[in-house]
């Protein structure tokens, strides 16, 4: 039994446990331990809520299966798994509400209002634990998917390196295969061996069998004709080996891909990223609600930090104000708690020779300009809390690219200006991926990926991961 079959079976069982716990906990919280709670049905005897809960558990479990939340291809990384869990759960309760309305069932609202959010929360936590288990196994060299990469030298090397860099997904490239490509004389590409060059499906299948391949990933540059490619797909399906088509497009998330059959030929449509519309409105509403609530709740923390800053460095102000570039290149004043000495900008010129960053950003691991309180605040990102005000007034968003300086923007290459198509954020993919430890190329790639693929669910997941990143304080200085 392969790892993915085992994983899906384990996940099916843990899903069932999570649903049963959530639903019957909702029943207990609403009705207590009394057996008298019953659902009245017109012209019939009432039905106990224990039966209703059992039916809801079964329907919910089936919905998660039908919604594809247990698909082995999405386990271990990415947002699709959580998105499908949430959407499948919402469909269950939408169907329950419609059924109750049509049949005039007097379903207790409190029961439903507890079961839905509690169940989604428990399922999400259970999936997170399950994902952590899979990731640990993959890092130990288990639960891996053995892949054969077909294409030309450049495309296969790029795909091999991408697979190796995304260990959480479980793909381990076993070899490359230059189908019909005569270029390339090395025996290894991307650190894996060259296993063949034939364009015949039967020869490729022989390699698949010899090396126990789980999935064949076809990139660009190969010379396999469409008819032979179709036959290869049939042969792979007969032996339960997966087939992946890897287009040349990079840093584009799945929701932007749409397939359309054209006389038997599948065309891939790539939708344009939307910066406006209902999703953008929902993002703004989320920003206002969460930033306003956070400012209210954290006001005592603001007072404590302000007092600590004045005691540690009495000559300077509490807040540090700096001009940053925001949405569509508009300048705004960004607020932070002051974490450096008052004349930090003047001292910067004297420290340029010790710059540990890149050609655009100035970074020092042990910056002498940082105060004692400032070092503590930076470690846990407390100095960035005043940016909640920037979010509330609309200059920034909770999630987005890092807000750049004017000097940085003036040195941007043409493509990097796309990161200004969305509002900068207090946190973002750069924050949860290493912060100051990232190179300029890595940080800009993450920013551009966010611009191209942002979503409300993605923002929520980034906010949750930010908590972990802040606690770990990796890359913060």
C-alpha positions as a Markdown table, in Angstrom:
| # | Residue | x | y | z |
|---|---|---|---|---|
| 1 | Unk | 0.0 | 0.0 | 0.0 |
| 2 | Unk | 1.5 | 3.3 | -1.1 |
| 3 | Unk | 1.9 | 6.2 | 1.3 |
| 4 | Unk | -0.9 | 8.3 | -0.3 |
| 5 | Unk | -3.4 | 5.5 | 0.1 |
| 6 | Unk | -2.5 | 5.1 | 3.8 |
| 7 | Unk | -2.6 | 8.9 | 4.3 |
| 8 | Unk | -6.1 | 9.2 | 2.8 |
| 9 | Unk | -7.4 | 6.3 | 5.0 |
| 10 | Unk | -5.9 | 7.9 | 8.1 |
| 11 | Unk | -7.3 | 11.3 | 7.1 |
| 12 | Unk | -10.8 | 9.7 | 6.6 |
| 13 | Unk | -10.7 | 8.3 | 10.1 |
| 14 | Unk | -9.5 | 11.5 | 11.7 |
| 15 | Unk | -12.0 | 13.6 | 9.8 |
| 16 | Unk | -14.8 | 11.3 | 11.2 |
| 17 | Unk | -13.5 | 11.8 | 14.8 |
| 18 | Unk | -13.2 | 15.6 | 14.4 |
| 19 | Unk | -16.8 | 15.8 | 13.0 |
| 20 | Unk | -18.3 | 13.6 | 15.7 |
| 21 | Unk | -16.6 | 15.5 | 18.4 |
| 22 | Unk | -17.7 | 18.9 | 17.1 |
| 23 | Unk | -21.3 | 18.0 | 16.3 |
| 24 | Unk | -22.0 | 16.1 | 19.6 |
| 25 | Unk | -20.2 | 18.9 | 21.5 |
| 26 | Unk | -22.6 | 21.4 | 19.9 |
| 27 | Unk | -25.6 | 19.2 | 20.9 |
| 28 | Unk | -24.3 | 19.0 | 24.5 |
| 29 | Unk | -23.6 | 22.8 | 24.7 |
| 30 | Unk | -27.1 | 23.6 | 23.3 |
| 31 | Unk | -29.2 | 20.9 | 25.1 |
| 32 | Unk | -27.0 | 19.6 | 27.9 |
| 33 | Unk | -27.0 | 15.9 | 28.7 |
| 34 | Unk | -30.8 | 15.7 | 28.6 |
| 35 | Unk | -32.3 | 13.0 | 26.3 |
| 36 | Unk | -35.5 | 15.0 | 26.1 |
| 37 | Unk | -34.2 | 17.2 | 23.3 |
| 38 | Unk | -36.1 | 16.3 | 20.1 |
| 39 | Unk | -36.8 | 17.7 | 16.7 |
| 40 | Unk | -40.6 | 17.9 | 16.0 |
| 41 | Unk | -41.7 | 16.6 | 12.6 |
| 42 | Unk | -45.1 | 17.5 | 11.2 |
| 43 | Unk | -47.6 | 14.6 | 11.3 |
| 44 | Unk | -45.0 | 12.3 | 12.8 |
| 45 | Unk | -43.4 | 11.6 | 16.1 |
| 46 | Unk | -40.4 | 13.8 | 17.0 |
| 47 | Unk | -36.8 | 12.6 | 16.3 |
| 48 | Unk | -34.1 | 12.8 | 18.9 |
| 49 | Unk | -31.3 | 15.2 | 18.3 |
| 50 | Unk | -28.8 | 12.3 | 18.6 |
| 51 | Unk | -30.2 | 10.9 | 15.4 |
| 52 | Unk | -30.0 | 14.4 | 13.8 |
| 53 | Unk | -26.4 | 14.7 | 14.9 |
| 54 | Unk | -25.5 | 11.3 | 13.6 |
| 55 | Unk | -27.1 | 12.1 | 10.2 |
| 56 | Unk | -25.2 | 15.4 | 10.1 |
| 57 | Unk | -21.9 | 13.7 | 10.9 |
| 58 | Unk | -22.4 | 11.3 | 8.0 |
| 59 | Unk | -23.4 | 14.0 | 5.6 |
| 60 | Unk | -20.5 | 16.2 | 6.6 |
| 61 | Unk | -18.0 | 13.4 | 6.2 |
| 62 | Unk | -19.3 | 12.5 | 2.8 |
| 63 | Unk | -19.2 | 16.2 | 1.7 |
| 64 | Unk | -15.5 | 16.4 | 2.6 |
| 65 | Unk | -14.9 | 13.4 | 0.4 |
| 66 | Unk | -17.0 | 14.7 | -2.5 |
| 67 | Unk | -15.4 | 18.2 | -2.2 |
| 68 | Unk | -12.0 | 16.7 | -2.8 |
| 69 | Unk | -10.5 | 17.7 | 0.6 |
| 70 | Unk | -8.8 | 14.3 | 0.9 |
| 71 | Unk | -7.2 | 14.3 | -2.6 |
| 72 | Unk | -3.6 | 13.1 | -2.1 |
| 73 | Unk | -2.3 | 15.7 | -4.5 |
| 74 | Unk | -3.2 | 18.6 | -2.1 |
| 75 | Unk | -2.0 | 17.0 | 1.2 |
| 76 | Unk | 1.1 | 18.5 | 2.8 |
| 77 | Unk | 1.3 | 22.1 | 1.4 |
| 78 | Unk | -0.7 | 24.9 | -0.1 |
| 79 | Unk | -4.1 | 26.4 | 0.7 |
| 80 | Unk | -6.3 | 24.1 | -1.4 |
| 81 | Unk | -6.8 | 21.6 | 1.4 |
| 82 | Unk | -8.1 | 24.2 | 3.9 |
| 83 | Unk | -10.2 | 25.9 | 1.2 |
| 84 | Unk | -11.9 | 22.7 | 0.3 |
| 85 | Unk | -12.5 | 21.8 | 4.0 |
| 86 | Unk | -14.2 | 25.2 | 4.6 |
| 87 | Unk | -16.2 | 25.3 | 1.3 |
| 88 | Unk | -17.4 | 21.7 | 1.8 |
| 89 | Unk | -18.5 | 22.4 | 5.3 |
| 90 | Unk | -20.3 | 25.6 | 4.3 |
| 91 | Unk | -22.2 | 23.6 | 1.6 |
| 92 | Unk | -23.3 | 21.1 | 4.2 |
| 93 | Unk | -24.9 | 23.7 | 6.4 |
| 94 | Unk | -26.3 | 25.6 | 3.4 |
| 95 | Unk | -28.0 | 22.4 | 2.3 |
| 96 | Unk | -29.2 | 21.8 | 5.9 |
| 97 | Unk | -30.7 | 25.3 | 6.0 |
| 98 | Unk | -32.5 | 24.8 | 2.7 |
| 99 | Unk | -33.8 | 21.4 | 3.7 |
| 100 | Unk | -35.1 | 22.8 | 7.0 |
| 101 | Unk | -36.9 | 25.6 | 5.2 |
| 102 | Unk | -38.5 | 23.4 | 2.5 |
| 103 | Unk | -39.7 | 20.8 | 5.1 |
| 104 | Unk | -40.6 | 23.4 | 7.8 |
| 105 | Unk | -38.3 | 21.7 | 10.3 |
| 106 | Unk | -37.9 | 23.7 | 13.5 |
| 107 | Unk | -34.1 | 23.0 | 13.7 |
| 108 | Unk | -32.6 | 24.7 | 16.8 |
| 109 | Unk | -30.6 | 27.7 | 15.6 |
| 110 | Unk | -28.2 | 27.6 | 18.5 |
| 111 | Unk | -27.4 | 24.0 | 17.7 |
| 112 | Unk | -26.5 | 24.9 | 14.1 |
| 113 | Unk | -24.7 | 28.1 | 15.1 |
| 114 | Unk | -22.4 | 26.2 | 17.4 |
| 115 | Unk | -21.9 | 23.1 | 15.2 |
| 116 | Unk | -20.8 | 25.0 | 12.1 |
| 117 | Unk | -17.9 | 27.2 | 13.4 |
| 118 | Unk | -16.8 | 24.6 | 16.0 |
| 119 | Unk | -16.7 | 21.9 | 13.4 |
| 120 | Unk | -14.7 | 24.0 | 10.9 |
| 121 | Unk | -12.3 | 25.1 | 13.6 |
| 122 | Unk | -11.8 | 21.5 | 14.8 |
| 123 | Unk | -11.4 | 20.2 | 11.2 |
| 124 | Unk | -8.9 | 22.9 | 10.4 |
| 125 | Unk | -6.8 | 22.2 | 13.5 |
| 126 | Unk | -6.9 | 18.5 | 12.8 |
| 127 | Unk | -5.8 | 19.0 | 9.2 |
| 128 | Unk | -3.0 | 21.2 | 10.4 |
| 129 | Unk | -1.8 | 18.5 | 12.8 |
| 130 | Unk | -2.1 | 15.9 | 10.0 |
| 131 | Unk | -0.1 | 18.1 | 7.7 |
| 132 | Unk | 2.6 | 18.6 | 10.3 |
| 133 | Unk | 2.8 | 14.8 | 10.6 |
| 134 | Unk | 3.2 | 14.3 | 6.8 |
| 135 | Unk | 5.8 | 17.1 | 6.6 |
| 136 | Unk | 7.9 | 15.5 | 9.3 |
| 137 | Unk | 7.8 | 12.1 | 7.5 |
| 138 | Unk | 8.8 | 13.7 | 4.2 |
| 139 | Unk | 11.7 | 15.5 | 5.8 |
| 140 | Unk | 12.8 | 12.1 | 7.2 |
| 141 | Unk | 12.8 | 10.7 | 3.7 |
| 142 | Unk | 9.4 | 8.9 | 3.9 |
| 143 | Unk | 6.0 | 9.5 | 2.3 |
| 144 | Unk | 7.7 | 10.7 | -0.9 |
| 145 | Unk | 6.5 | 10.7 | -4.5 |
| 146 | Unk | 9.1 | 9.4 | -6.9 |
| 147 | Unk | 9.0 | 11.6 | -10.0 |
| 148 | Unk | 10.5 | 11.2 | -13.5 |
| 149 | Unk | 10.8 | 14.6 | -15.3 |
| 150 | Unk | 10.5 | 14.7 | -19.1 |
| 151 | Unk | 11.6 | 17.7 | -21.2 |
| 152 | Unk | 14.8 | 19.5 | -22.4 |
| 153 | Unk | 17.9 | 20.2 | -20.2 |
| 154 | Unk | 16.7 | 23.7 | -19.1 |
| 155 | Unk | 13.1 | 22.9 | -18.3 |
| 156 | Unk | 13.9 | 19.6 | -16.5 |
| 157 | Unk | 16.6 | 21.2 | -14.4 |
| 158 | Unk | 14.3 | 24.0 | -13.4 |
| 159 | Unk | 11.5 | 21.6 | -12.5 |
| 160 | Unk | 13.9 | 19.3 | -10.6 |
| 161 | Unk | 15.2 | 22.3 | -8.6 |
| 162 | Unk | 11.7 | 23.5 | -7.9 |
| 163 | Unk | 10.6 | 20.1 | -6.6 |
| 164 | Unk | 13.7 | 19.9 | -4.4 |
| 165 | Unk | 12.9 | 23.4 | -3.0 |
| 166 | Unk | 9.3 | 22.4 | -2.2 |
| 167 | Unk | 10.0 | 19.4 | 0.0 |
| 168 | Unk | 6.6 | 19.7 | 1.8 |
| 169 | Unk | 4.8 | 18.6 | -1.4 |
| 170 | Unk | 6.7 | 15.3 | -1.2 |
| 171 | Unk | 8.0 | 15.1 | -4.8 |
| 172 | Unk | 11.5 | 13.6 | -5.1 |
| 173 | Unk | 12.9 | 13.6 | -8.6 |
| 174 | Unk | 14.5 | 10.3 | -9.4 |
| 175 | Unk | 15.7 | 11.2 | -12.9 |
| 176 | Unk | 15.3 | 13.3 | -16.0 |
| 177 | Unk | 14.3 | 12.1 | -19.5 |
| 178 | Unk | 15.1 | 14.0 | -22.7 |
| 179 | Unk | 12.5 | 12.6 | -25.0 |
| 180 | Unk | 13.8 | 13.1 | -28.5 |
| 181 | Unk | 16.2 | 15.9 | -27.4 |
| 182 | Unk | 19.8 | 15.4 | -28.5 |
| 183 | Unk | 21.3 | 18.4 | -26.6 |
| 184 | Unk | 22.9 | 18.0 | -23.3 |
| 185 | Unk | 25.9 | 15.7 | -22.8 |
| 186 | Unk | 26.0 | 15.6 | -19.0 |
| 187 | Unk | 25.0 | 12.5 | -17.1 |
| 188 | Unk | 23.2 | 14.5 | -14.4 |
| 189 | Unk | 20.9 | 17.5 | -14.4 |
| 190 | Unk | 19.8 | 19.3 | -11.3 |
| 191 | Unk | 21.6 | 16.6 | -9.3 |
| 192 | Unk | 19.6 | 13.6 | -10.7 |
| 193 | Unk | 20.7 | 11.2 | -13.5 |
| 194 | Unk | 19.7 | 11.3 | -17.1 |
| 195 | Unk | 17.6 | 8.1 | -17.7 |
| 196 | Unk | 16.8 | 8.1 | -21.4 |
| 197 | Unk | 16.0 | 10.0 | -24.6 |
| 198 | Unk | 13.5 | 7.9 | -26.5 |
| 199 | Unk | 10.1 | 9.3 | -27.6 |
| 200 | Unk | 8.4 | 5.9 | -27.6 |
| 201 | Unk | 5.8 | 5.5 | -24.9 |
| 202 | Unk | 6.9 | 1.8 | -24.3 |
| 203 | Unk | 10.5 | 2.8 | -23.7 |
| 204 | Unk | 9.4 | 5.5 | -21.3 |
| 205 | Unk | 7.2 | 3.0 | -19.5 |
| 206 | Unk | 10.2 | 0.6 | -19.2 |
| 207 | Unk | 12.1 | 3.3 | -17.4 |
| 208 | Unk | 9.1 | 4.0 | -15.2 |
| 209 | Unk | 9.0 | 0.3 | -14.1 |
| 210 | Unk | 12.7 | 0.0 | -13.6 |
| 211 | Unk | 12.9 | 3.0 | -11.2 |
| 212 | Unk | 9.5 | 2.5 | -9.5 |
| 213 | Unk | 8.2 | 5.9 | -10.6 |
| 214 | Unk | 5.0 | 7.2 | -8.9 |
| 215 | Unk | 4.4 | 10.1 | -11.2 |
| 216 | Unk | 5.7 | 11.4 | -14.5 |
| 217 | Unk | 6.1 | 15.2 | -14.8 |
| 218 | Unk | 6.2 | 16.4 | -18.4 |
| 219 | Unk | 7.8 | 19.9 | -18.8 |
| 220 | Unk | 8.5 | 21.8 | -22.1 |
| 221 | Unk | 11.0 | 21.1 | -24.9 |
| 222 | Unk | 10.4 | 17.4 | -25.4 |
| 223 | Unk | 9.6 | 15.9 | -28.9 |
| 224 | Unk | 6.8 | 13.6 | -28.0 |
| 225 | Unk | 4.0 | 13.9 | -30.5 |
| 226 | Unk | 0.5 | 14.4 | -29.2 |
| 227 | Unk | -0.7 | 10.9 | -30.3 |
| 228 | Unk | 2.3 | 9.3 | -28.4 |
| 229 | Unk | 1.7 | 11.6 | -25.4 |
| 230 | Unk | -1.9 | 10.4 | -25.3 |
| 231 | Unk | -0.8 | 6.8 | -25.5 |
| 232 | Unk | 1.7 | 7.4 | -22.7 |
| 233 | Unk | -1.1 | 8.7 | -20.5 |
| 234 | Unk | -3.1 | 5.6 | -21.1 |
| 235 | Unk | -0.1 | 3.3 | -20.3 |
| 236 | Unk | 0.6 | 5.3 | -17.1 |
| 237 | Unk | -3.1 | 5.1 | -16.1 |
| 238 | Unk | -3.1 | 1.3 | -16.6 |
| 239 | Unk | -0.2 | 1.0 | -14.1 |
| 240 | Unk | -1.6 | 3.6 | -11.7 |
| 241 | Unk | 1.2 | 6.0 | -12.3 |
| 242 | Unk | 0.4 | 9.7 | -12.1 |
| 243 | Unk | 0.8 | 12.2 | -15.0 |
| 244 | Unk | 1.6 | 15.9 | -14.4 |
| 245 | Unk | 1.8 | 18.5 | -17.2 |
| 246 | Unk | 4.1 | 21.4 | -16.1 |
| 247 | Unk | 3.6 | 24.5 | -18.2 |
| 248 | Unk | 6.3 | 27.2 | -18.6 |
| 249 | Unk | 4.3 | 29.7 | -16.5 |
| 250 | Unk | 5.7 | 30.3 | -13.0 |
| 251 | Unk | 4.4 | 31.8 | -9.8 |
| 252 | Unk | 0.7 | 31.5 | -10.8 |
| 253 | Unk | -1.7 | 29.8 | -8.4 |
| 254 | Unk | -4.3 | 27.2 | -9.3 |
| 255 | Unk | -7.4 | 29.3 | -9.1 |
| 256 | Unk | -6.2 | 31.4 | -12.0 |
| 257 | Unk | -5.9 | 28.4 | -14.3 |
| 258 | Unk | -9.1 | 27.3 | -16.2 |
| 259 | Unk | -9.2 | 24.5 | -18.8 |
| 260 | Unk | -11.4 | 24.6 | -21.9 |
| 261 | Unk | -11.6 | 21.6 | -24.2 |
| 262 | Unk | -11.3 | 22.6 | -27.9 |
| 263 | Unk | -12.2 | 19.6 | -30.1 |
| 264 | Unk | -10.5 | 17.3 | -27.7 |
| 265 | Unk | -7.5 | 19.6 | -27.1 |
| 266 | Unk | -7.4 | 21.0 | -23.5 |
| 267 | Unk | -6.6 | 24.7 | -23.5 |
| 268 | Unk | -5.3 | 26.4 | -20.4 |
| 269 | Unk | -6.8 | 29.9 | -19.7 |
| 270 | Unk | -4.9 | 32.1 | -17.3 |
| 271 | Unk | -7.2 | 34.8 | -15.8 |
| 272 | Unk | -5.9 | 38.3 | -15.1 |
| 273 | Unk | -5.4 | 39.0 | -11.4 |
| 274 | Unk | -8.2 | 41.2 | -10.1 |
| 275 | Unk | -7.3 | 44.2 | -7.9 |
| 276 | Unk | -10.8 | 45.4 | -7.5 |
| 277 | Unk | -14.4 | 44.0 | -7.1 |
| 278 | Unk | -16.1 | 42.1 | -4.3 |
| 279 | Unk | -13.0 | 40.3 | -3.1 |
| 280 | Unk | -11.1 | 43.7 | -2.7 |
| 281 | Unk | -14.1 | 45.1 | -0.9 |
| 282 | Unk | -14.2 | 42.1 | 1.5 |
| 283 | Unk | -10.4 | 42.6 | 2.1 |
| 284 | Unk | -11.0 | 46.2 | 3.0 |
| 285 | Unk | -13.8 | 45.3 | 5.4 |
| 286 | Unk | -11.6 | 42.7 | 7.0 |
| 287 | Unk | -8.8 | 45.2 | 7.4 |
| 288 | Unk | -11.1 | 47.8 | 9.1 |
| 289 | Unk | -12.7 | 45.3 | 11.5 |
| 290 | Unk | -9.5 | 43.6 | 12.6 |
| 291 | Unk | -7.3 | 46.7 | 12.8 |
| 292 | Unk | -10.0 | 48.6 | 14.7 |
| 293 | Unk | -10.5 | 45.7 | 17.1 |
| 294 | Unk | -6.7 | 45.2 | 17.6 |
| 295 | Unk | -6.1 | 48.9 | 18.3 |
| 296 | Unk | -8.8 | 48.8 | 21.0 |
| 297 | Unk | -7.6 | 45.6 | 22.6 |
| 298 | Unk | -3.9 | 46.5 | 22.4 |
| 299 | Unk | -4.2 | 50.1 | 23.7 |
| 300 | Unk | -2.7 | 49.1 | 27.1 |
| 301 | Unk | 0.2 | 47.4 | 25.3 |
| 302 | Unk | 0.8 | 50.7 | 23.4 |
| 303 | Unk | 1.0 | 52.6 | 26.7 |
| 304 | Unk | 3.5 | 50.1 | 28.2 |
| 305 | Unk | 5.7 | 50.2 | 25.1 |
| 306 | Unk | 5.6 | 54.0 | 24.9 |
| 307 | Unk | 6.7 | 54.3 | 28.5 |
| 308 | Unk | 9.5 | 51.8 | 28.0 |
| 309 | Unk | 10.8 | 53.7 | 24.9 |
| 310 | Unk | 10.9 | 57.0 | 26.8 |
| 311 | Unk | 12.7 | 55.4 | 29.8 |
| 312 | Unk | 15.3 | 53.7 | 27.6 |
| 313 | Unk | 15.8 | 56.6 | 25.2 |
| 314 | Unk | 14.3 | 59.8 | 26.6 |
| 315 | Unk | 15.6 | 62.2 | 24.0 |
| 316 | Unk | 13.7 | 60.9 | 21.0 |
| 317 | Unk | 9.9 | 60.6 | 20.2 |
| 318 | Unk | 7.9 | 57.5 | 20.9 |
| 319 | Unk | 6.8 | 57.0 | 17.3 |
| 320 | Unk | 9.0 | 56.9 | 14.2 |
| 321 | Unk | 7.4 | 58.3 | 11.1 |
| 322 | Unk | 8.8 | 57.6 | 7.6 |
| 323 | Unk | 7.6 | 58.2 | 4.1 |
| 324 | Unk | 6.8 | 54.9 | 2.3 |
| 325 | Unk | 5.4 | 54.2 | -1.2 |
| 326 | Unk | 2.0 | 52.5 | -1.2 |
| 327 | Unk | -0.8 | 51.6 | -3.7 |
| 328 | Unk | -0.1 | 52.7 | -7.3 |
| 329 | Unk | 3.0 | 54.6 | -6.1 |
| 330 | Unk | 1.3 | 57.0 | -3.7 |
| 331 | Unk | 3.4 | 58.2 | -0.8 |
| 332 | Unk | 2.1 | 58.0 | 2.7 |
| 333 | Unk | 3.5 | 58.3 | 6.3 |
| 334 | Unk | 4.1 | 55.0 | 7.9 |
| 335 | Unk | 4.1 | 54.8 | 11.7 |
| 336 | Unk | 6.2 | 52.5 | 13.9 |
| 337 | Unk | 7.4 | 52.5 | 17.5 |
| 338 | Unk | 10.9 | 54.0 | 17.6 |
| 339 | Unk | 13.4 | 51.2 | 18.0 |
| 340 | Unk | 16.6 | 53.2 | 17.2 |
| 341 | Unk | 18.5 | 56.1 | 18.6 |
| 342 | Unk | 17.1 | 59.6 | 17.5 |
| 343 | Unk | 19.9 | 60.2 | 14.9 |
| 344 | Unk | 19.7 | 56.8 | 13.3 |
| 345 | Unk | 19.4 | 58.1 | 9.8 |
| 346 | Unk | 22.5 | 60.3 | 10.1 |
| 347 | Unk | 24.5 | 57.3 | 11.4 |
| 348 | Unk | 23.3 | 55.1 | 8.5 |
| 349 | Unk | 25.9 | 56.6 | 6.1 |
| 350 | Unk | 28.7 | 55.7 | 8.4 |
| 351 | Unk | 27.5 | 52.0 | 8.5 |
| 352 | Unk | 27.0 | 51.5 | 4.7 |
| 353 | Unk | 30.3 | 49.5 | 4.5 |
| 354 | Unk | 28.9 | 47.0 | 7.0 |
| 355 | Unk | 25.6 | 46.4 | 5.1 |
| 356 | Unk | 24.6 | 42.7 | 5.3 |
| 357 | Unk | 21.6 | 43.2 | 3.1 |
| 358 | Unk | 21.5 | 43.5 | -0.7 |
| 359 | Unk | 22.0 | 46.3 | -3.1 |
| 360 | Unk | 18.5 | 47.7 | -2.3 |
| 361 | Unk | 17.8 | 47.1 | 1.4 |
| 362 | Unk | 20.1 | 48.1 | 4.3 |
| 363 | Unk | 20.3 | 45.4 | 7.0 |
| 364 | Unk | 22.6 | 44.6 | 9.9 |
| 365 | Unk | 22.3 | 41.7 | 12.3 |
| 366 | Unk | 23.7 | 43.7 | 15.2 |
| 367 | Unk | 22.8 | 47.3 | 14.2 |
| 368 | Unk | 24.4 | 49.6 | 16.9 |
| 369 | Unk | 21.6 | 52.1 | 16.3 |
| 370 | Unk | 19.0 | 49.8 | 17.8 |
| 371 | Unk | 18.1 | 50.5 | 21.4 |
| 372 | Unk | 17.7 | 47.8 | 24.1 |
| 373 | Unk | 13.9 | 48.2 | 24.1 |
| 374 | Unk | 14.0 | 48.4 | 20.3 |
| 375 | Unk | 15.8 | 45.1 | 20.0 |
| 376 | Unk | 13.2 | 43.4 | 22.1 |
| 377 | Unk | 10.3 | 45.0 | 20.1 |
| 378 | Unk | 11.9 | 44.0 | 16.8 |
| 379 | Unk | 12.4 | 40.5 | 17.9 |
| 380 | Unk | 8.6 | 40.1 | 18.3 |
| 381 | Unk | 7.6 | 42.7 | 15.7 |
| 382 | Unk | 6.0 | 44.9 | 18.4 |
| 383 | Unk | 7.5 | 48.0 | 16.8 |
| 384 | Unk | 5.1 | 47.5 | 13.8 |
| 385 | Unk | 1.9 | 47.7 | 15.9 |
| 386 | Unk | 1.3 | 51.4 | 15.1 |
| 387 | Unk | 0.9 | 50.4 | 11.5 |
| 388 | Unk | -2.6 | 49.2 | 12.5 |
| 389 | Unk | -3.5 | 52.8 | 12.3 |
| 390 | Unk | -2.2 | 52.9 | 8.7 |
| 391 | Unk | -4.4 | 49.9 | 8.0 |
| 392 | Unk | -7.5 | 51.5 | 9.6 |
| 393 | Unk | -7.2 | 54.7 | 7.5 |
| 394 | Unk | -6.5 | 52.8 | 4.3 |
| 395 | Unk | -2.8 | 53.4 | 3.6 |
| 396 | Unk | -1.9 | 49.8 | 4.2 |
| 397 | Unk | -3.5 | 46.4 | 4.5 |
| 398 | Unk | -3.0 | 43.7 | 7.1 |
| 399 | Unk | -1.5 | 41.4 | 4.5 |
| 400 | Unk | 0.5 | 42.6 | 1.4 |
| 401 | Unk | 4.0 | 43.3 | 0.1 |
| 402 | Unk | 6.5 | 45.0 | 2.4 |
| 403 | Unk | 6.0 | 48.9 | 2.2 |
| 404 | Unk | 9.1 | 50.1 | 0.3 |
| 405 | Unk | 11.0 | 53.4 | 0.7 |
| 406 | Unk | 11.1 | 55.9 | -2.2 |
| 407 | Unk | 14.8 | 55.2 | -2.7 |
| 408 | Unk | 14.1 | 51.5 | -3.1 |
| 409 | Unk | 11.3 | 52.2 | -5.7 |
| 410 | Unk | 13.6 | 54.4 | -7.7 |
| 411 | Unk | 15.9 | 51.4 | -8.2 |
| 412 | Unk | 13.1 | 48.9 | -9.1 |
| 413 | Unk | 13.3 | 47.1 | -12.4 |
| 414 | Unk | 10.2 | 47.4 | -14.6 |
| 415 | Unk | 8.6 | 44.1 | -13.5 |
| 416 | Unk | 9.0 | 44.8 | -9.8 |
| 417 | Unk | 6.7 | 47.8 | -10.0 |
| 418 | Unk | 3.8 | 45.3 | -10.1 |
| 419 | Unk | 4.2 | 44.9 | -6.3 |
| 420 | Unk | 2.7 | 48.4 | -6.1 |
| 421 | Unk | -0.6 | 47.2 | -7.6 |
| 422 | Unk | -1.8 | 46.2 | -4.1 |
| 423 | Unk | -1.6 | 48.0 | -0.8 |
| 424 | Unk | 1.5 | 47.2 | 1.3 |
| 425 | Unk | 0.9 | 45.1 | 4.4 |
| 426 | Unk | 2.0 | 44.8 | 8.0 |
| 427 | Unk | 2.7 | 41.1 | 7.2 |
| 428 | Unk | 2.9 | 39.0 | 4.1 |
| 429 | Unk | 4.6 | 36.1 | 2.5 |
| 430 | Unk | 8.0 | 37.7 | 3.2 |
| 431 | Unk | 7.1 | 37.8 | 6.9 |
| 432 | Unk | 6.3 | 34.1 | 7.2 |
| 433 | Unk | 9.2 | 33.0 | 5.0 |
| 434 | Unk | 12.2 | 34.4 | 6.8 |
| 435 | Unk | 11.9 | 38.2 | 6.9 |
| 436 | Unk | 15.4 | 39.7 | 6.9 |
| 437 | Unk | 17.0 | 36.3 | 6.1 |
| 438 | Unk | 15.6 | 36.4 | 2.6 |
| 439 | Unk | 17.6 | 37.7 | -0.4 |
| 440 | Unk | 16.2 | 40.6 | -2.5 |
| 441 | Unk | 15.3 | 38.2 | -5.3 |
| 442 | Unk | 13.4 | 35.9 | -2.9 |
| 443 | Unk | 11.5 | 38.7 | -1.2 |
| 444 | Unk | 10.5 | 40.3 | -4.5 |
| 445 | Unk | 9.4 | 37.0 | -5.9 |
| 446 | Unk | 7.1 | 36.4 | -2.9 |
| 447 | Unk | 5.7 | 39.9 | -3.2 |
| 448 | Unk | 5.0 | 39.4 | -6.9 |
| 449 | Unk | 3.4 | 36.0 | -6.2 |
| 450 | Unk | 1.1 | 37.6 | -3.7 |
| 451 | Unk | 0.1 | 40.4 | -6.1 |
| 452 | Unk | -0.7 | 37.8 | -8.8 |
| 453 | Unk | -2.6 | 35.3 | -6.6 |
| 454 | Unk | -4.0 | 37.1 | -3.5 |
| 455 | Unk | -7.3 | 35.9 | -2.0 |
| 456 | Unk | -9.2 | 36.4 | 1.3 |
| 457 | Unk | -8.5 | 32.9 | 2.4 |
| 458 | Unk | -4.8 | 33.3 | 1.6 |
| 459 | Unk | -4.8 | 36.5 | 3.7 |
| 460 | Unk | -6.3 | 34.6 | 6.6 |
| 461 | Unk | -3.8 | 31.8 | 6.4 |
| 462 | Unk | -0.9 | 34.4 | 6.2 |
| 463 | Unk | -2.2 | 36.1 | 9.4 |
| 464 | Unk | -2.3 | 32.7 | 11.2 |
| 465 | Unk | 1.2 | 31.8 | 10.1 |
| 466 | Unk | 2.4 | 35.2 | 11.1 |
| 467 | Unk | 1.7 | 34.4 | 14.7 |
| 468 | Unk | 4.0 | 31.4 | 14.5 |
| 469 | Unk | 6.7 | 33.4 | 12.7 |
| 470 | Unk | 6.6 | 36.1 | 15.3 |
| 471 | Unk | 6.9 | 33.6 | 18.2 |
| 472 | Unk | 9.9 | 32.0 | 16.5 |
| 473 | Unk | 11.3 | 35.4 | 15.7 |
| 474 | Unk | 13.4 | 34.0 | 12.8 |
| 475 | Unk | 14.9 | 36.6 | 10.5 |
| 476 | Unk | 14.0 | 39.4 | 12.9 |
| 477 | Unk | 16.6 | 42.0 | 13.7 |
